[in-house]
Amino acid sequence: MGGSAGQGPRRSLLFWVRIVLGVGGLVALIVIVRSVGLEVLIQTLRPALSYLPLLCALELGRYASEAVGAYLALGSRASLIPKATLFRANLIGASIANLAPAPRLVNETIKATLIAPYVGASVATSVGVTIQAATLLSVGLFSLPCALAVLFMAGVSFWFWAIVIHGVALVAVGLALRAATRAKGPLTWLAARFPRLAPGAEAFTEHPTEVGLWAVGPTAALMGNRGFQALQLGVASAAVGIDAGIVQGLAAQGVHLVANAVGVLVPAGLGTTDGAFTLAADLFSTDTARATSVALLMRITQLIWLGVGSIVLFVGTKRA
């Protein structure tokens, strides 16, 4: 009772913080659209909509990479979960979390809930933490070629340093998280203090040691996720009339990753992703209408998959 009462105000505060950030992001998006011009954006986006099937296919590639990463993170427990079930959990988690605040946390919470009946709650949670760390590592490492692309396009600039600092910070945090989950001391102390937690704590601490400090398999799979996303951004850029290639796609991915970090608590990244691409128009040697349209086209793709993921959640097969 005391714990619940203590947690209530914190949850309430976080809820209202997210509401405020969401409203603020929506207002920022409206301001961006008005400043660029709604009619101009519609004219830019209309011919680009024919690229949506390809963008959606690449998004599916991202979900497949997520599923491979989860499979590798499960280690010896992977055989306990049907592959179709694991893919379904990753599709639902990623598609719904795309438009949520703190998307990776939401994603891993959904996946852990769906796979827990097969491997137990402790292992499912451990896998979620491993994937969280692998995500940080993969984004940090993938930021390196993105920074080099920006360096090639614009030299040493604001975006170059933003991407470099972002990448280094994420690798450091990812390694710290992996080290913390592999350390048995804190959870051993917790299990001794609360005996009911002992079985779960043992499973939680034993499982991460199967993957290794760098979580090489899951990290590599999730770098594949970022590769698909870079291709998406390249296609979206070409769709709105930006001269796009591999270098431009990597640069756009670098901007996108930094924007995601800045707007991590904002529902759907409203205003932050769109604003980042608007500010980066000069980097891509284009106008703000085309740069903003790239972000909006990616958002439309996510909305389509949100619908698909929601349908799969409610009509998909359940474990008997």
C-alpha positions in Angstrom: 0.0 0.0 0.0 2.8 2.4 1.0 4.7 1.6 -2.3 1.7 2.2 -4.4 0.9 5.5 -2.7 4.5 6.6 -3.2 4.5 5.6 -6.9 1.2 7.3 -7.7 2.4 10.9 -7.6 5.5 10.1 -9.6 3.5 8.3 -12.3 1.0 11.2 -12.3 3.9 13.8 -12.7 5.4 11.8 -15.5 2.0 11.5 -17.2 1.5 15.3 -17.1 5.1 15.9 -18.3 4.4 13.8 -21.3 1.1 15.5 -21.9 2.8 18.9 -21.8 5.6 17.8 -24.1 3.1 16.2 -26.5 1.0 19.4 -26.6 4.2 21.5 -27.0 5.4 19.2 -29.8 2.0 19.4 -31.6 2.1 23.2 -31.4 5.7 23.2 -32.7 4.6 21.0 -35.6 1.7 23.3 -36.4 4.1 26.3 -36.3 6.5 24.5 -38.7 3.7 23.6 -41.1 2.4 27.2 -41.1 5.8 28.7 -41.6 6.6 26.4 -44.5 3.1 26.6 -46.0 0.5 23.9 -45.9 -0.3 24.1 -49.6 3.4 23.9 -50.5 3.8 20.8 -48.3 0.8 19.2 -49.8 2.1 19.8 -53.3 5.5 18.4 -52.3 4.0 15.3 -50.6 1.3 14.4 -53.2 3.7 12.9 -55.8 5.8 11.3 -53.0 2.9 9.2 -51.8 3.5 6.7 -54.6 6.7 5.7 -52.7 4.8 4.6 -49.6 4.7 0.9 -50.6 8.5 0.8 -50.8 8.9 2.8 -47.6 6.5 0.4 -45.8 8.5 -2.6 -47.2 11.7 -1.1 -45.8 9.9 -0.6 -42.4 9.1 -4.3 -42.4 12.8 -4.9 -42.9 13.4 -2.9 -39.7 10.9 -5.1 -37.8 12.6 -8.3 -39.2 16.0 -6.9 -37.9 14.4 -6.3 -34.5 13.1 -9.9 -34.4 16.6 -11.3 -35.3 18.1 -9.1 -32.6 15.6 -10.4 -30.0 16.2 -14.0 -31.2 20.0 -13.6 -30.6 19.4 -11.9 -27.3 17.4 -14.8 -26.1 20.4 -17.1 -26.3 19.6 -20.6 -25.1 16.0 -19.7 -24.5 15.4 -18.8 -28.2 14.1 -22.3 -29.1 11.3 -21.9 -26.5 9.5 -19.3 -28.6 8.0 -20.0 -32.0 9.7 -17.8 -34.6 6.3 -16.5 -35.9 5.4 -15.5 -32.3 8.7 -13.7 -31.8 8.3 -11.8 -35.1 4.7 -10.9 -34.2 5.9 -9.5 -30.8 8.5 -7.4 -32.4 6.2 -6.1 -35.1 3.5 -5.1 -32.5 6.1 -3.6 -30.2 8.0 -1.6 -32.8 5.0 -0.4 -34.8 3.0 0.8 -31.8 6.1 2.3 -30.0 7.0 4.4 -33.1 4.4 7.0 -32.1 4.8 6.7 -28.3 7.0 8.7 -25.9 10.1 6.9 -24.8 9.6 4.5 -27.8 12.3 1.9 -26.9 10.9 1.5 -23.4 7.4 1.1 -24.7 8.6 -1.4 -27.4 10.5 -3.6 -25.0 7.6 -3.5 -22.4 5.2 -4.7 -25.1 7.6 -7.5 -26.3 8.4 -8.6 -22.8 4.7 -9.0 -22.0 4.1 -11.1 -25.2 7.1 -13.4 -24.8 7.0 -13.8 -21.0 4.5 -16.8 -21.2 7.2 -18.7 -23.1 10.4 -17.9 -21.2 9.3 -16.3 -17.9 9.0 -12.7 -16.8 12.6 -12.4 -15.5 14.2 -13.7 -18.8 11.8 -11.6 -20.9 12.8 -8.5 -18.9 16.5 -9.4 -19.1 16.1 -9.7 -22.9 14.4 -6.3 -23.0 17.3 -4.7 -21.1 19.8 -6.4 -23.4 18.0 -5.1 -26.5 17.8 -1.6 -24.9 21.6 -1.7 -24.5 22.1 -3.2 -28.0 20.0 -0.4 -29.4 22.1 2.3 -27.7 25.3 0.5 -29.0 23.9 0.1 -32.5 22.7 3.7 -32.8 26.0 5.0 -31.4 28.1 2.9 -33.8 25.9 3.6 -36.8 26.3 7.3 -36.0 30.0 7.1 -37.1 29.3 6.7 -40.9 26.5 9.2 -40.5 28.9 11.8 -39.1 31.4 11.0 -41.9 28.7 11.6 -44.5 27.9 15.0 -42.9 31.6 15.7 -42.9 31.8 14.9 -46.6 28.8 17.0 -47.4 29.3 20.1 -45.2 32.7 19.8 -43.4 33.0 20.3 -39.7 29.6 21.7 -38.8 27.0 21.8 -36.0 25.4 18.6 -37.3 28.8 16.8 -37.5 29.5 17.5 -33.9 26.0 16.8 -32.8 26.1 13.3 -34.4 29.6 12.5 -33.1 28.8 13.5 -29.5 25.4 11.7 -29.7 27.1 8.5 -31.0 29.9 8.5 -28.4 27.5 9.1 -25.5 25.2 6.3 -26.6 28.0 3.7 -26.9 29.2 4.7 -23.4 25.7 4.4 -21.9 25.1 1.1 -23.8 28.3 -0.5 -22.4 27.5 0.8 -18.9 24.0 -0.7 -19.1 25.5 -4.1 -20.3 28.1 -4.0 -17.5 25.4 -3.2 -14.9 23.1 -6.1 -16.0 26.0 -8.6 -16.0 27.0 -7.6 -12.4 25.5 -10.0 -9.9 26.2 -7.9 -6.8 23.3 -5.5 -6.8 20.6 -8.1 -7.6 22.2 -10.6 -5.1 21.8 -8.0 -2.4 18.3 -7.4 -3.5 17.4 -11.1 -3.5 18.9 -11.5 0.0 16.8 -8.6 1.3 13.6 -9.8 -0.5 13.7 -13.6 -0.7 10.7 -13.7 -3.0 12.8 -12.1 -5.7 15.6 -14.6 -5.5 14.5 -17.0 -8.4 13.8 -14.1 -10.7 17.0 -12.3 -9.8 19.0 -15.4 -10.5 17.5 -15.8 -14.0 17.9 -12.1 -14.7 21.6 -12.1 -13.9 22.5 -15.4 -15.5 20.9 -14.7 -18.9 22.9 -11.6 -19.8 26.2 -13.5 -19.5 25.2 -15.6 -22.5 25.4 -12.7 -24.9 28.6 -10.9 -24.0 29.5 -7.4 -23.0 29.0 -5.9 -26.4 26.0 -8.1 -27.2 27.6 -8.5 -30.7 24.7 -10.5 -32.3 21.8 -8.3 -31.2 23.9 -5.1 -31.8 24.7 -6.2 -35.4 21.0 -7.1 -36.0 19.9 -3.7 -34.8 22.5 -2.0 -36.9 20.7 -3.7 -39.8 17.5 -1.9 -38.5 19.4 1.4 -38.8 20.6 0.5 -42.3 17.0 -0.1 -43.4 16.0 3.3 -41.8 18.8 5.0 -43.7 17.5 3.5 -46.9 14.1 4.7 -46.0 15.3 8.3 -45.5 17.2 8.1 -48.8 14.0 6.9 -50.6 11.9 9.6 -48.8 14.4 12.3 -49.8 14.3 11.2 -53.5 10.5 11.0 -53.3 10.2 14.7 -52.4 12.7 15.8 -55.0 16.0 16.0 -53.0 19.1 14.7 -54.9 19.6 11.7 -52.7 22.3 8.9 -52.6 24.0 6.8 -50.1 25.9 9.8 -48.5 22.7 11.8 -48.3 20.8 8.9 -46.8 23.4 8.4 -44.1 23.5 12.2 -43.3 19.7 12.2 -43.1 19.9 9.2 -40.7 22.3 11.1 -38.5 19.9 14.0 -38.3 17.1 11.7 -37.6 18.9 9.9 -34.8 19.9 13.1 -33.0 16.3 14.4 -33.4 15.0 11.1 -31.8 17.3 11.6 -28.8 16.2 15.2 -28.3 12.5 14.3 -28.5 12.6 10.9 -26.7 9.9 11.9 -24.2 7.7 13.7 -26.7 4.9 11.5 -28.0 5.7 10.5 -31.6 8.6 13.0 -31.6 6.1 15.7 -32.6 7.9 18.8 -33.6 11.4 17.6 -32.8 11.9 15.3 -35.8 10.1 17.7 -38.2 12.0 20.7 -36.8 15.4 19.0 -37.1 14.8 18.3 -40.8 13.6 21.8 -41.3 16.7 23.2 -39.7 18.9 20.8 -41.7 17.5 22.0 -45.1 20.8 23.8 -45.8 22.8 20.6 -45.1 20.9 18.8 -47.9 21.0 21.8 -50.2 17.3 22.0 -50.5 14.4 24.1 -49.3 12.5 23.8 -46.0 9.4 22.4 -47.7 11.2 19.4 -49.1 13.2 18.8 -45.9 10.1 18.9 -43.7 8.3 16.7 -46.2 10.9 13.9 -45.6 9.9 13.8 -41.9 6.2 13.9 -42.7 6.5 11.1 -45.2 8.3 9.0 -42.6 5.5 9.8 -40.1 2.9 8.7 -42.6 4.7 5.4 -43.0 4.7 4.9 -39.2 1.0 5.7 -39.1 0.3 2.9 -41.6 2.3 0.4 -39.6 0.6 1.6 -36.4 -2.7 0.4 -37.9 -1.2 -2.9 -39.0 0.4 -3.5 -35.7 -2.8 -2.7 -33.8 -4.7 -5.2 -36.0 -2.1 -7.9 -35.5 -2.3 -7.3 -31.7 -6.0 -7.9 -31.6 -6.5 -10.6 -34.2 -3.2 -12.4 -33.9 -3.0 -15.9 -32.5 -2.6 -16.4 -28.8 -0.9 -19.1 -26.9 -3.3 -21.7 -25.7 
